[in-house]
Amino acid sequence: MGENNGTAKVICILDYVGILFLLGLFVEKDNPNVKFHTNQGLILFLLEIILGAVGMILGFLPFIGGLLAKIWGITYLLPLIFAILGIVNAAQDQCKPLPVIGGLFQFIK
C-alpha cells in the first residue's frame, strides 16, 4: 500500500465503520488501496444489513421469535470482528480481504 498518504490511510480505516465506506467513493477515489478497502467496507455493510433484516424477521415469528432474535443477536459479533480485522489491515497498510466474505464480490473497480 505504498501509494497511501495520510488522508488515504484515514479513509481506508473509516471504510470499515458502517456507512462511512461512502467516503472512499468521493475522497481519494483514484487510489487503488482506497478502492480495495472501500469495496471491503461495502461488503461488510451489506452483511450488517442482511443480518439485521434476518434478525428482524426472526423477531416477528410467533411464540419463539423473541428468543430466536436474541440468539441471532450473537451473530452481530461477526461484523464487529471483521471490522476490527479490516481496520487493523488498513492501519498496517495491508490489502488483505476479510475472511470468508472479502473475496466474494468486487463492486468497486
N, C-alpha and C positions, 0 to 999 in steps of 0.2 A: 504494500500500500504506500509506495514511495511518493505518489503524487499528492499526498494529503497536506493541506495547510491547516492552520488551527480551526478555521471555520468549517472546513470539510470534516474534520475529525469530530467536532461537536455535533454536526448534522448526522454523521454516521451513528453516534451514540444515541441521539434523540430519536432516530428511526425506530428504535425498539420500544418506545414509550407510547402506546396507544396510537391515536390518530396522528401523532407528530411525524409519522413516516411521510406525510404530505410535504413537509419542509424539504425533503430530498428531491421532490419533483420541481421545486421552484428555486432553491438555493444550491449552487454548485451542481446543477443538473447535468453538466457535461463531464463531470468527474466519474470515471468508471467505478471507483471504490464507493462513492456515494450511491451510485445506481445499484450496486450489489447490495448494500445494507438497506437501501430503500425497498428493494424487492423483498428482502428477508423480513423487514418490518411489516410490509403489506401482507405477506403470507401469515405472519404471526397475528396481525389484526383480524384477518379473516377467520383464523382459528378461534380467536376470542369471541367473535360474533356467532360462529356456529355453536360453540359450547354454551353460550348464553341462551341461544334460541332453543337448544335441546333441553337445557335446564328449565326454561320457562314452560315448555310443552310438558315435561315431566311433572311440573308443579300443578298442572291443571288436571291430572289424572285423578279420578275419584278414589277415595279410601287411602291408597298408598302413595299418592302423588307427592304429598309433603315430605314424606320420608325419602322417597327416591330423589327429590330435588335436593335435599340436604346431603345425601350420599354423593350425588352428582357434583355438588359444590366442591368436593375434594379435587375434582379434575381441573379446577381453576388454578391449581398449583402448577400444572404443566406449562401454561403460557408464561407464568411468572419465572419458572426455571429457564425456559427458552429465552425470555427477555434478558435475564441475567447473563446467560451464555453469550448472547448476541452483543450485549454492552461490553462484556469483557473482551470479546474478539475485536470489536471496533476500537476500544481503548488501546489494545495492543497492536493496532494496525494490521489485523489479520482478516482475510476474506474467507472464512470457513462457513459453510452452510449450517443452518440449525439442524440438530439431529432429527431424523425422521421426516420432518416437513420441509426442510430447507431446500431440498433438491427436487421437490415435486413440480413446481411451477416457476416460470420466469415471465413475469408480467411486464417488467421494465427492461428494455433492451437498449 
